[in-house]
Amino acid sequence: MFISRAHLRGTAVAATMAAALLGLGAGASDAAGWPPLQPGAHLYSGSGGTGTVTAVDLGDFGTCHTLSMPARSVQVVSGSASVVLYPGAGCTGGYAWATGSLAQSNLPWAAQSYRVVPA
């Protein structure tokens, strides 16, 4: 049976992503006490994935969301979307911090608002 190159490439990409997710989840989780990786995006009021959790709708591209409680850490597992975080309400503050589509990080400052963008 013949297997196309596109199919092999897709399988290789899927295997690489799975290995990356396992490595990121295991390393960061053991070191900092992060919650297990899960699909989607989550903002946490504390560092290291602690505190109150805000689930991000990754399908809501471009809309600015002001948080009721500032976020201090973020976790994103998506193949198509990333989150841009802002220090001010209404996606203001003079600068922004973007996550990428696979991220688990403490933020450099407390984020007051965010916007979902294509990865």
OpenMM code with the backbone's topology and positions (N, CA, C; nanometers):
from openmm import Vec3, app, unit

residues = "MET PHE ILE SER ARG ALA HIS LEU ARG GLY THR ALA VAL ALA ALA THR MET ALA ALA ALA LEU LEU GLY LEU GLY ALA GLY ALA SER ASP ALA ALA GLY TRP PRO PRO LEU GLN PRO GLY ALA HIS LEU TYR SER GLY SER GLY GLY THR GLY THR VAL THR ALA VAL ASP LEU GLY ASP PHE GLY THR CYS HIS THR LEU SER MET PRO ALA ARG SER VAL GLN VAL VAL SER GLY SER ALA SER VAL VAL LEU TYR PRO GLY ALA GLY CYS THR GLY GLY TYR ALA TRP ALA THR GLY SER LEU ALA GLN SER ASN LEU PRO TRP ALA ALA GLN SER TYR ARG VAL VAL PRO ALA".split()
positions = [
    Vec3(0.0841, -0.1174, 0.0000),
    Vec3(0.0000, 0.0000, 0.0000),
    Vec3(0.0887, 0.1238, 0.0000),
    Vec3(0.0554, 0.2218, -0.0804),
    Vec3(0.1316, 0.3448, -0.0946),
    Vec3(0.0786, 0.4509, 0.0005),
    Vec3(0.1675, 0.5142, 0.0761),
    Vec3(0.1302, 0.6231, 0.1667),
    Vec3(0.1882, 0.7527, 0.1106),
    Vec3(0.1039, 0.8522, 0.0945),
    Vec3(0.1482, 0.9778, 0.0340),
    Vec3(0.2448, 1.0528, 0.1255),
    Vec3(0.3262, 1.1376, 0.0635),
    Vec3(0.4199, 1.2198, 0.1417),
    Vec3(0.3450, 1.3159, 0.2328),
    Vec3(0.2327, 1.3692, 0.1832),
    Vec3(0.1542, 1.4621, 0.2649),
    Vec3(0.1048, 1.3937, 0.3913),
    Vec3(0.0606, 1.2677, 0.3781),
    Vec3(0.0132, 1.1928, 0.4948),
    Vec3(0.1281, 1.1699, 0.5933),
    Vec3(0.2454, 1.1330, 0.5417),
    Vec3(0.3611, 1.1112, 0.6289),
    Vec3(0.4028, 1.2401, 0.6989),
    Vec3(0.4004, 1.3516, 0.6242),
    Vec3(0.4352, 1.4804, 0.6825),
    Vec3(0.3374, 1.5171, 0.7939),
    Vec3(0.2076, 1.4958, 0.7680),
    Vec3(0.1060, 1.5258, 0.8693),
    Vec3(0.1248, 1.4417, 0.9941),
    Vec3(0.1566, 1.3148, 0.9753),
    Vec3(0.1806, 1.2254, 1.0880),
    Vec3(0.3033, 1.2703, 1.1669),
    Vec3(0.4085, 1.3101, 1.0963),
    Vec3(0.5302, 1.3569, 1.1630),
    Vec3(0.5035, 1.4841, 1.2426),
    Vec3(0.4263, 1.5758, 1.1872),
    Vec3(0.3928, 1.6993, 1.2579),
    Vec3(0.3117, 1.6683, 1.3833),
    Vec3(0.2144, 1.5791, 1.3713),
    Vec3(0.1323, 1.5418, 1.4865),
    Vec3(0.2172, 1.4774, 1.5957),
    Vec3(0.3090, 1.3911, 1.5573),
    Vec3(0.3957, 1.3249, 1.6549),
    Vec3(0.4868, 1.4259, 1.7242),
    Vec3(0.5391, 1.5213, 1.6475),
    Vec3(0.6252, 1.6244, 1.7054),
    Vec3(0.5487, 1.7107, 1.8038),
    Vec3(0.4263, 1.7521, 1.7665),
    Vec3(0.3445, 1.8333, 1.8568),
    Vec3(0.3129, 1.7566, 1.9853),
    Vec3(0.2798, 1.6290, 1.9719),
    Vec3(0.2487, 1.5488, 2.0907),
    Vec3(0.3697, 1.5408, 2.1833),
    Vec3(0.4883, 1.5204, 2.1254),
    Vec3(0.6095, 1.5139, 2.2070),
    Vec3(0.6367, 1.6481, 2.2746),
    Vec3(0.6153, 1.7558, 2.2008),
    Vec3(0.6369, 1.8888, 2.2587),
    Vec3(0.5408, 1.9150, 2.3736),
    Vec3(0.4144, 1.8775, 2.3550),
    Vec3(0.3157, 1.8968, 2.4614),
    Vec3(0.3506, 1.8151, 2.5848),
    Vec3(0.3916, 1.6918, 2.5634),
    Vec3(0.4295, 1.6083, 2.6772),
    Vec3(0.5515, 1.6650, 2.7481),
    Vec3(0.6499, 1.7084, 2.6721),
    Vec3(0.7706, 1.7652, 2.7313),
    Vec3(0.7429, 1.8945, 2.8047),
    Vec3(0.6641, 1.9834, 2.7446),
    Vec3(0.6307, 2.1106, 2.8076),
    Vec3(0.5493, 2.0872, 2.9337),
    Vec3(0.4540, 1.9991, 2.9254),
    Vec3(0.3685, 1.9711, 3.0408),
    Vec3(0.4450, 1.9085, 3.1549),
    Vec3(0.5293, 1.8119, 3.1252),
    Vec3(0.6023, 1.7432, 3.2304),
    Vec3(0.7063, 1.8335, 3.2938),
    Vec3(0.7845, 1.9023, 3.2127),
    Vec3(0.8906, 1.9867, 3.2659),
    Vec3(0.8376, 2.1033, 3.3469),
    Vec3(0.7453, 2.1772, 3.2911),
    Vec3(0.6939, 2.2949, 3.3607),
    Vec3(0.6085, 2.2555, 3.4804),
    Vec3(0.5328, 2.1495, 3.4658),
    Vec3(0.4444, 2.1073, 3.5728),
    Vec3(0.5245, 2.0642, 3.6958),
    Vec3(0.6290, 1.9850, 3.6751),
    Vec3(0.7091, 1.9389, 3.7871),
    Vec3(0.7851, 2.0533, 3.8518),
    Vec3(0.8358, 2.1444, 3.7703),
    Vec3(0.9204, 2.2502, 3.8218),
    Vec3(0.8410, 2.3591, 3.8936),
    Vec3(0.7254, 2.3961, 3.8413),
    Vec3(0.6561, 2.5125, 3.8955),
    Vec3(0.5177, 2.4822, 3.9508),
    Vec3(0.4723, 2.3579, 3.9434),
    Vec3(0.3416, 2.3246, 3.9960),
    Vec3(0.2267, 2.3681, 3.9069),
    Vec3(0.2512, 2.3855, 3.7788),
    Vec3(0.1472, 2.4250, 3.6849),
    Vec3(0.0392, 2.3183, 3.6768),
    Vec3(-0.0854, 2.3572, 3.6476),
    Vec3(-0.1891, 2.2566, 3.6221),
    Vec3(-0.1561, 2.1808, 3.4937),
    Vec3(-0.2112, 2.0619, 3.4759),
    Vec3(-0.1839, 1.9856, 3.3537),
    Vec3(-0.2264, 2.0645, 3.2295),
    Vec3(-0.1515, 2.0452, 3.1215),
    Vec3(-0.1884, 2.1093, 2.9955),
    Vec3(-0.3230, 2.0562, 2.9488),
    Vec3(-0.4039, 2.1462, 2.8954),
    Vec3(-0.5327, 2.1078, 2.8405),
    Vec3(-0.5612, 2.1971, 2.7208),
    Vec3(-0.6341, 2.1474, 2.6233),
    Vec3(-0.6632, 2.2294, 2.5051),
    Vec3(-0.7354, 2.3579, 2.5435),
    Vec3(-0.7040, 2.4647, 2.4716),
    Vec3(-0.7674, 2.5933, 2.4972),
    Vec3(-0.6688, 2.6926, 2.5550),
    Vec3(-0.7218, 2.7972, 2.6143),
    Vec3(-0.6383, 2.9002, 2.6765),
    Vec3(-0.6979, 2.9368, 2.8116),
    Vec3(-0.6105, 2.9568, 2.9084),
    Vec3(-0.6534, 2.9875, 3.0441),
    Vec3(-0.5628, 3.0952, 3.1024),
    Vec3(-0.6246, 3.1928, 3.1663),
    Vec3(-0.5527, 3.2986, 3.2365),
    Vec3(-0.5697, 3.2747, 3.3859),
    Vec3(-0.4623, 3.2958, 3.4616),
    Vec3(-0.4640, 3.2694, 3.6052),
    Vec3(-0.4314, 3.3978, 3.6815),
    Vec3(-0.4982, 3.4188, 3.7933),
    Vec3(-0.4749, 3.5398, 3.8723),
    Vec3(-0.3433, 3.5336, 3.9498),
    Vec3(-0.2878, 3.4148, 3.9683),
    Vec3(-0.1607, 3.3988, 4.0381),
    Vec3(-0.0515, 3.3507, 3.9449),
    Vec3(0.0710, 3.3551, 3.9914),
    Vec3(0.1820, 3.3055, 3.9101),
    Vec3(0.1832, 3.1529, 3.9105),
    Vec3(0.2472, 3.0938, 3.8100),
    Vec3(0.2597, 2.9486, 3.8025),
    Vec3(0.1291, 2.8756, 3.7823),
    Vec3(0.0290, 2.9398, 3.7241),
    Vec3(-0.0988, 2.8739, 3.6983),
    Vec3(-0.1825, 2.8537, 3.8235),
    Vec3(-0.1719, 2.9455, 3.9180),
    Vec3(-0.2491, 2.9360, 4.0424),
    Vec3(-0.3550, 3.0452, 4.0470),
    Vec3(-0.4433, 3.0345, 4.1418),
    Vec3(-0.5448, 3.1368, 4.1625),
    Vec3(-0.6684, 3.1157, 4.0771),
    Vec3(-0.7447, 3.2217, 4.0622),
    Vec3(-0.8695, 3.2182, 3.9853),
    Vec3(-0.8387, 3.1982, 3.8379),
    Vec3(-0.9156, 3.1110, 3.7722),
    Vec3(-0.8945, 3.0778, 3.6315),
    Vec3(-0.9996, 3.1470, 3.5457),
    Vec3(-0.9552, 3.2072, 3.4361),
    Vec3(-1.0444, 3.2634, 3.3351),
    Vec3(-1.0223, 3.1858, 3.2059),
    Vec3(-1.1260, 3.1204, 3.1560),
    Vec3(-1.1161, 3.0491, 3.0283),
    Vec3(-1.1308, 3.1491, 2.9147),
    Vec3(-1.0446, 3.1380, 2.8151),
    Vec3(-1.0445, 3.2271, 2.6993),
    Vec3(-1.1131, 3.1565, 2.5833),
    Vec3(-1.2055, 3.2253, 2.5167),
    Vec3(-1.2712, 3.1720, 2.3975),
    Vec3(-1.1792, 3.1960, 2.2782),
    Vec3(-1.1070, 3.0933, 2.2358),
    Vec3(-1.0105, 3.1077, 2.1272),
    Vec3(-1.0756, 3.1301, 1.9908),
    Vec3(-1.2059, 3.1165, 1.9813),
    Vec3(-1.2757, 3.1418, 1.8553),
    Vec3(-1.3203, 3.2863, 1.8401),
    Vec3(-1.3040, 3.3668, 1.9438),
    Vec3(-1.3492, 3.5057, 1.9424),
    Vec3(-1.2323, 3.5972, 1.9051),
    Vec3(-1.1938, 3.5945, 1.7766),
    Vec3(-1.0788, 3.6702, 1.7280),
    Vec3(-1.1060, 3.8202, 1.7275),
    Vec3(-1.0098, 3.8968, 1.7781),
    Vec3(-1.0116, 4.0414, 1.7661),
    Vec3(-1.0855, 4.1189, 1.8730),
    Vec3(-1.1750, 4.0561, 1.9474),
    Vec3(-1.2525, 4.1270, 2.0487),
    Vec3(-1.1664, 4.1515, 2.1727),
    Vec3(-1.1695, 4.2741, 2.2235),
    Vec3(-1.0959, 4.3066, 2.3454),
    Vec3(-1.1819, 4.2683, 2.4658),
    Vec3(-1.1205, 4.1972, 2.5604),
    Vec3(-1.1894, 4.1561, 2.6831),
    Vec3(-1.1145, 4.2150, 2.8024),
    Vec3(-1.1851, 4.2878, 2.8877),
    Vec3(-1.1266, 4.3397, 3.0110),
    Vec3(-1.1562, 4.2393, 3.1221),
    Vec3(-1.0537, 4.2042, 3.1969),
    Vec3(-1.0663, 4.1035, 3.3024),
    Vec3(-1.1200, 4.1647, 3.4312),
    Vec3(-1.1993, 4.0873, 3.5046),
    Vec3(-1.2484, 4.1338, 3.6345),
    Vec3(-1.1382, 4.1253, 3.7402),
    Vec3(-1.0417, 4.0357, 3.7188),
    Vec3(-0.9273, 4.0188, 3.8077),
    Vec3(-0.8030, 4.0086, 3.7193),
    Vec3(-0.6978, 4.0841, 3.7467),
    Vec3(-0.5780, 4.0791, 3.6622),
    Vec3(-0.5185, 3.9385, 3.6523),
    Vec3(-0.4640, 3.9065, 3.5363),
    Vec3(-0.3977, 3.7779, 3.5136),
    Vec3(-0.2475, 3.7933, 3.5352),
    Vec3(-0.1872, 3.6943, 3.5998),
    Vec3(-0.0425, 3.6952, 3.6240),
    Vec3(0.0286, 3.5795, 3.5556),
    Vec3(-0.0491, 3.4818, 3.5017),
    Vec3(0.0099, 3.3722, 3.4263),
    Vec3(-0.0907, 3.3233, 3.3227),
    Vec3(-0.0396, 3.2519, 3.2210),
    Vec3(-0.1219, 3.2103, 3.1085),
    Vec3(-0.0774, 3.0732, 3.0591),
    Vec3(-0.1739, 2.9980, 3.0078),
    Vec3(-0.1467, 2.8687, 2.9475),
    Vec3(-0.2305, 2.8601, 2.8203),
    Vec3(-0.1663, 2.8323, 2.7061),
    Vec3(-0.2353, 2.8227, 2.5775),
    Vec3(-0.1920, 2.6949, 2.5074),
    Vec3(-0.2894, 2.6151, 2.4634),
    Vec3(-0.2637, 2.4967, 2.3831),
    Vec3(-0.3600, 2.5030, 2.2657),
    Vec3(-0.3101, 2.5507, 2.1525),
    Vec3(-0.3924, 2.5701, 2.0337),
    Vec3(-0.3032, 2.5609, 1.9112),
    Vec3(-0.3574, 2.5165, 1.8025),
    Vec3(-0.2794, 2.5148, 1.6799),
    Vec3(-0.3052, 2.6351, 1.5928),
    Vec3(-0.4025, 2.7175, 1.6302),
    Vec3(-0.4419, 2.8251, 1.5390),
    Vec3(-0.4596, 2.9619, 1.6036),
    Vec3(-0.4506, 2.9715, 1.7340),
    Vec3(-0.4770, 3.1004, 1.7989),
    Vec3(-0.3745, 3.1278, 1.9081),
    Vec3(-0.3525, 3.2555, 1.9338),
    Vec3(-0.2699, 3.2986, 2.0460),
    Vec3(-0.3409, 3.4127, 2.1173),
    Vec3(-0.2891, 3.4503, 2.2321),
    Vec3(-0.3523, 3.5532, 2.3144),
    Vec3(-0.2540, 3.6692, 2.3309),
    Vec3(-0.3030, 3.7899, 2.3084),
    Vec3(-0.2231, 3.9107, 2.3306),
    Vec3(-0.2780, 3.9771, 2.4566),
    Vec3(-0.1900, 3.9997, 2.5540),
    Vec3(-0.2302, 4.0545, 2.6834),
    Vec3(-0.1797, 4.1972, 2.6989),
    Vec3(-0.2610, 4.2799, 2.7661),
    Vec3(-0.2322, 4.4224, 2.7829),
    Vec3(-0.2354, 4.4592, 2.9309),
    Vec3(-0.1504, 4.5540, 2.9729),
    Vec3(-0.1486, 4.5943, 3.1135),
    Vec3(-0.2667, 4.6823, 3.1544),
    Vec3(-0.3321, 4.7462, 3.0578),
    Vec3(-0.4446, 4.8333, 3.0890),
    Vec3(-0.5771, 4.7746, 3.0451),
    Vec3(-0.6848, 4.8235, 3.1032),
    Vec3(-0.8194, 4.7822, 3.0617),
    Vec3(-0.8444, 4.8314, 2.9196),
    Vec3(-0.9306, 4.7628, 2.8468),
    Vec3(-0.9640, 4.8043, 2.7110),
    Vec3(-0.8513, 4.7844, 2.6117),
    Vec3(-0.7623, 4.6895, 2.6395),
    Vec3(-0.6480, 4.6584, 2.5520),
    Vec3(-0.5602, 4.7802, 2.5294),
    Vec3(-0.5293, 4.8497, 2.6401),
    Vec3(-0.4432, 4.9670, 2.6364),
    Vec3(-0.3222, 4.9437, 2.7255),
    Vec3(-0.2354, 5.0383, 2.7288),
    Vec3(-0.1209, 5.0303, 2.8182),
    Vec3(0.0102, 5.0605, 2.7496),
    Vec3(0.0070, 5.0849, 2.6198),
    Vec3(0.1280, 5.1226, 2.5495),
    Vec3(0.2105, 5.0069, 2.4969),
    Vec3(0.1943, 4.8891, 2.5488),
    Vec3(0.2669, 4.7720, 2.5016),
    Vec3(0.1813, 4.6484, 2.5262),
    Vec3(0.2181, 4.5392, 2.4615),
    Vec3(0.1417, 4.4147, 2.4735),
    Vec3(0.2387, 4.2976, 2.4832),
    Vec3(0.1880, 4.1834, 2.5278),
    Vec3(0.2660, 4.0605, 2.5378),
    Vec3(0.1868, 3.9495, 2.4708),
    Vec3(0.2453, 3.8824, 2.3713),
    Vec3(0.1769, 3.7772, 2.2960),
    Vec3(0.2279, 3.6401, 2.3371),
    Vec3(0.1359, 3.5420, 2.3412),
    Vec3(0.1701, 3.4093, 2.3905),
    Vec3(0.2251, 3.3135, 2.2867),
    Vec3(0.1768, 3.3167, 2.1644),
    Vec3(0.2010, 3.2090, 2.0702),
    Vec3(0.0935, 3.1036, 2.0896),
    Vec3(0.0949, 2.9988, 2.0084),
    Vec3(-0.0134, 2.9005, 2.0139),
    Vec3(0.0128, 2.7858, 2.1107),
    Vec3(0.1339, 2.7771, 2.1646),
    Vec3(0.1666, 2.6773, 2.2664),
    Vec3(0.2512, 2.7485, 2.3711),
    Vec3(0.1894, 2.7819, 2.4838),
    Vec3(0.2598, 2.8624, 2.5836),
    Vec3(0.2153, 2.8266, 2.7246),
    Vec3(0.3070, 2.8438, 2.8161),
    Vec3(0.2796, 2.8285, 2.9586),
    Vec3(0.3799, 2.9198, 3.0272),
    Vec3(0.3319, 3.0324, 3.0787),
    Vec3(0.4267, 3.1315, 3.1268),
    Vec3(0.3673, 3.2239, 3.2320),
    Vec3(0.4544, 3.2724, 3.3188),
    Vec3(0.4188, 3.3843, 3.4048),
    Vec3(0.4295, 3.5097, 3.3198),
    Vec3(0.3442, 3.6063, 3.3446),
    Vec3(0.3453, 3.7298, 3.2678),
    Vec3(0.4445, 3.8287, 3.3278),
    Vec3(0.5012, 3.9167, 3.2454),
    Vec3(0.5971, 4.0146, 3.2976),
    Vec3(0.5324, 4.1215, 3.3857),
    Vec3(0.3989, 4.1332, 3.3800),
    Vec3(0.3209, 4.2284, 3.4589),
    Vec3(0.1781, 4.1767, 3.4659),
    Vec3(0.0991, 4.2327, 3.5541),
    Vec3(-0.0412, 4.1914, 3.5657),
    Vec3(-0.1178, 4.2414, 3.4433),
    Vec3(-0.1858, 4.1501, 3.3751),
    Vec3(-0.2626, 4.1861, 3.2559),
    Vec3(-0.4064, 4.2193, 3.2943),
    Vec3(-0.4537, 4.3321, 3.2459),
    Vec3(-0.5907, 4.3766, 3.2738),
    Vec3(-0.6873, 4.3400, 3.1616),
    Vec3(-0.6341, 4.3134, 3.0404),
    Vec3(-0.7213, 4.2823, 2.9269),
    Vec3(-0.6460, 4.1961, 2.8258),
    Vec3(-0.7221, 4.1384, 2.7315),
    Vec3(-0.6610, 4.0507, 2.6309),
    Vec3(-0.7451, 4.0513, 2.5033),
    Vec3(-0.6816, 3.9990, 2.3989),
    Vec3(-0.7445, 3.9828, 2.2680),
    Vec3(-0.6894, 3.8544, 2.2062),
    Vec3(-0.7755, 3.7744, 2.1407),
    Vec3(-0.7348, 3.6534, 2.0712),
    Vec3(-0.7010, 3.6899, 1.9272),
    Vec3(-0.5845, 3.6411, 1.8786),
    Vec3(-0.5417, 3.6670, 1.7415),
    Vec3(-0.5001, 3.5352, 1.6755),
    Vec3(-0.4993, 3.5306, 1.5423),
    Vec3(-0.4518, 3.4095, 1.4750),
    Vec3(-0.3040, 3.3861, 1.5067),
    Vec3(-0.2679, 3.2604, 1.5211),
    Vec3(-0.1271, 3.2258, 1.5508),
    Vec3(-0.0436, 3.2337, 1.4250),
] * unit.nanometer
topology = app.Topology()
chain = topology.addChain("A")
for resn in residues:
    res = topology.addResidue(resn, chain)
    for name in ("N", "CA", "C"):
        topology.addAtom(name, app.Element.getBySymbol(name[0]), res)
